[in-house]
Amino acid sequence: MATIQVVLDEGLVRAADRAARRLKQNRSALIRDALREHLLRLRKREAEALDRQGYERIPLNEFRVFERAAAWPEE
């Protein structure tokens, strides 16, 4: 494990300390968990953006069959 130095404002440090006490863990563990979760959300967001771009470039027509079947019959 590496030791790093991070600059935080006092209010954020106090809030982190309160949260760490509630979770019965130390500040470092709290920050590690938070950073891990944030990085996971970023990766997910990036993957979703790539999927979205792909579908916008090449739209799938696989649902047209269902749209025709779900349409009201003409009288």
Contacts in CASP RR format, 6 or more apart in sequence:
PFRMAT RR
TARGET T0000
AUTHOR 0000-0000-0000
METHOD contacts of the structure
MODEL  1
MATIQVVLDEGLVRAADRAARRLKQNRSALIRDALREHLLRLRKREAEAL
DRQGYERIPLNEFRVFERAAAWPEE
6 31 0 8 1.000
8 16 0 8 1.000
13 27 0 8 1.000
16 27 0 8 1.000
16 30 0 8 1.000
16 31 0 8 1.000
17 27 0 8 1.000
19 30 0 8 1.000
20 26 0 8 1.000
20 27 0 8 1.000
20 29 0 8 1.000
20 30 0 8 1.000
23 30 0 8 1.000
25 33 0 8 1.000
END
